[in-house]
Amino acid sequence: MRDQDIVKQASEFIFKLFKERLSRKLVYHNYKHTFETVAEAEDLGRRSNLQDDELQDLVLAAWFHDTGYIDTYADHELESVKIATAWLQEKGYPEERIERINRMIMATKHNQEPEGLLEELMVDADMSNIGKETFFATAELLRVEWEIFTDKFFSDREWAQFQIDFLLSTTFHTNQAQRKFAGQLGINIQEQRNRLSKEVKKKKKQEKKHRETLAQPKRGIETMFRNTYRTHLNLSAIADNKANMMISLNAIILSVIITYLSAKTSATGSEFAQHRTLLIPVGTLVLTTLGSVIFAIISAQPEITSFSFKKEKMNNRNINLLFFGNFTNLALEDFQSGMHEIMRDKKSLYNNMITDIYYLGDVLNRKYKILRISYTIFMVGLVLTVIAFSIAVLYYGPSDLPVPTNGAAQ
């Protein structure tokens, strides 16, 4: 095999290999990157006046240095060495030169320090992108590739910071690469600094806008709190009205039953003694009415949420100073201090209002649950009373039921 043919065959082999097996998701480490690396390696090798065999090995290493990506993303250099070794041995390439090519491939591994001119030229060719005008466009391709294959995600500011750190920490090893790329590398560093500065200013602006949104009362926020408070207060008034209605209704029923029985005890005692089943509907009505009125009273009963106050707790905004049930437990000086703190910090003000709304909702939830029990008891009691009375009428007949009479009639 003639030396002038093997580089061409290697390029054809790599082109076919990448076309058939390389993932299309590799938007940076693809054939284009390999082709550009080969071109830079050959140019830097000629600038360094390498011997023909050294230049050929350098170019071959450039062709094979990313072939491992067809099988793996992490530690692809090892796979690249395996692929290069197998292909070169198949072509009868000298073992000592295969070993030299493999060392150049391994030198491209991240954080690997190159040894010797050939390895340095290989690394410089692989990293030549940082000294080109296309650096920023190709860097974005690498960013996308990392998101796909390594789950590394960067915000724009984080990426700008990462890039400037990378540019400042990366240097070309050979004089030829420095002379060729140093000028554009300096321009890229300055441009990257400008981009980072813009991202930092942008983030500060967003943070300032966010703080201003919290610190300045907006019409939408005020309307939201106003409507929420109004809705909670209206619902609380509705619940109290319903409870008062249930209390009044049940109190009237109990009063009528107790008054009637008390007034007619002497006159109807003998009849009720003979027809004790009437005690069942009457007793059912009395008990359920009593249960209903008790739950209605509990629902309407005032409830005040309270906290145990500590100075550090108040500083952490864990209490609601706007609710009388809380601030009346404070000394006047502490209350004044807390209110001044709220007026200085709108975030604290909103936090107190939100807390107040939460506990208003908690009280409403309790009111309506208890009120529902009161109404349910009342409804069930009426149904049971009617059923019990109907059974008594059917069992004894109308003529058998006691008929209240006055003393003169008897």
Secondary structure, 3 states (H helix, E strand, C coil): CCHHHHHHHHHHHHHHHHHHHCCCCCCCCCHHHHHHHHHHHHHHHHHCCCCHHHHHHHHHHHHHCCHHHHCCCCCHHHHHHHHHHHHHHHCCCCHHHHHHHHHHHHHCCCCCCCCHHHHHHHHHHHCHHHHCCCHHHHHHHHHHHHHHHCCCCCCHHHHHHHHHHHHHHCCCCCHHHHHHHHHHHHHHHHHHHHHHHHHHHHHHHHHHHHHHHHHCCCHHHHHHHHHHHHHHHHHHHHHHHHHHHHHHHHHHHHHHHHHHHHHHHHHHHHHHHHCHHHHHHHHHHHHHHHHHHHHHHHHHCCCCCCCCCCHHHHHCCCCCCCCHHHHCCCCHHHHHHHHHHHHHCHHHHHHHHHHHHHHHHHHHHHHHHHHHHHHHHHHHHHHHHHHHHHHHHHHHCHHHCCCCCCCCCC
